[in-house]
């Protein structure tokens, strides 16, 4: 079993329950972990046998930038489902962060994590 990790991808999205979040938008950060059998691709050193990194990035980018969610959990679940639909992986872990969540106080970020298996 191997793991591919896409760490701290950053996009601009319009997600949240407050009207201002949907109007102004904000930075959204995403991590994607893909667990599976990548040995054949690794041994052959052949991108056609493995995961296309650009395609994964594009899937995440399109979901974050083109759809709107009230909850980070919904955003993370949609990304996880699309990854599982697109690739033969055993498990996907998606973490979505909102660094400037409007909670009325200081914090580093809010993060939602979804773990799905095939």
C-alpha positions in Angstrom: 0.0 0.0 0.0 1.3 3.5 -0.9 0.2 7.0 -0.2 0.1 10.1 -2.4 -0.3 13.4 -0.5 -1.4 16.7 -2.0 -0.6 19.1 0.8 -1.9 22.6 1.3 -3.5 23.4 -2.1 -4.9 26.9 -1.9 -7.9 28.3 -3.8 -10.4 31.1 -3.5 -13.9 30.0 -2.8 -17.4 31.1 -1.6 -18.2 28.7 1.2 -19.9 29.3 4.5 -23.2 30.0 6.2 -22.8 33.8 6.3 -23.9 36.0 3.4 -20.6 37.8 3.4 -18.7 34.6 3.0 -20.7 33.8 -0.1 -20.4 37.3 -1.5 -16.8 38.2 -0.7 -15.2 34.7 -0.6 -12.0 33.6 1.1 -9.0 31.4 0.9 -9.7 27.7 1.2 -6.9 25.2 1.8 -7.1 21.5 0.9 -5.1 18.4 1.6 -5.8 15.1 -0.3 -4.3 11.8 0.8 -4.8 8.9 -1.6 -4.0 5.4 -0.4 -3.6 2.5 -2.8 -1.4 0.1 -4.7 0.9 2.3 -6.7 3.6 -0.4 -7.1 3.0 -1.1 -10.8 3.2 2.5 -11.8 6.3 3.0 -9.6 8.1 0.0 -11.0 7.4 1.0 -14.6 7.9 4.7 -13.8 4.9 5.2 -16.1 2.4 8.0 -15.5 -0.3 6.1 -17.5 -0.3 3.4 -14.9 -0.5 5.8 -12.0 -2.4 8.9 -10.7 -2.2 12.0 -12.9 -1.3 14.7 -10.4 -2.6 17.5 -12.6 -5.9 15.8 -12.9 -6.3 15.5 -9.1 -5.4 19.2 -8.6 -7.9 20.2 -11.3 -10.7 18.1 -9.7 -10.1 19.8 -6.4 -9.7 23.3 -7.9 -13.0 23.0 -10.0 -15.0 21.9 -6.9 -13.6 24.6 -4.6 -13.8 27.4 -7.1 -17.0 26.5 -9.0 -19.4 25.1 -6.4 -20.7 26.6 -3.1 -21.1 24.9 0.2 -22.5 26.0 3.6 -20.3 23.4 5.4 -16.6 22.5 5.0 -17.8 19.0 5.6 -19.9 19.1 2.4 -17.0 20.5 0.4 -14.6 17.8 1.7 -17.1 15.0 1.0 -17.7 16.1 -2.5 -14.0 16.1 -3.2 -13.6 12.7 -1.6 -16.4 11.2 -3.7 -15.0 12.7 -6.9 -11.6 11.3 -6.2 -13.0 7.8 -5.5 -15.1 8.0 -8.6 -12.1 9.0 -10.7 -9.3 6.6 -9.4 -8.9 3.1 -8.2 -7.7 3.9 -4.7 -8.4 2.1 -1.4 -8.9 5.1 0.8 -9.0 8.9 0.4 -8.6 11.5 3.2 -9.6 15.0 2.4 -8.9 17.9 4.8 -10.4 21.3 4.0 -9.3 24.4 6.0 -10.7 27.9 6.3 -7.9 30.1 7.7 -10.0 33.2 8.3 -13.3 31.8 9.5 -15.5 34.6 10.9 -16.1 33.2 14.4 -15.7 36.5 16.3 -12.3 35.5 17.7 -8.8 34.5 16.9 -7.8 31.0 15.6 -5.5 29.5 13.1 -8.2 27.8 11.0 -11.2 25.6 11.0 -10.6 22.2 9.4 -13.0 19.4 8.3 -11.7 15.9 7.6 -13.5 13.2 5.6 -12.2 9.7 5.3 -13.7 7.3 2.7 -12.7 3.8 1.6 -13.7 1.7 -1.4 
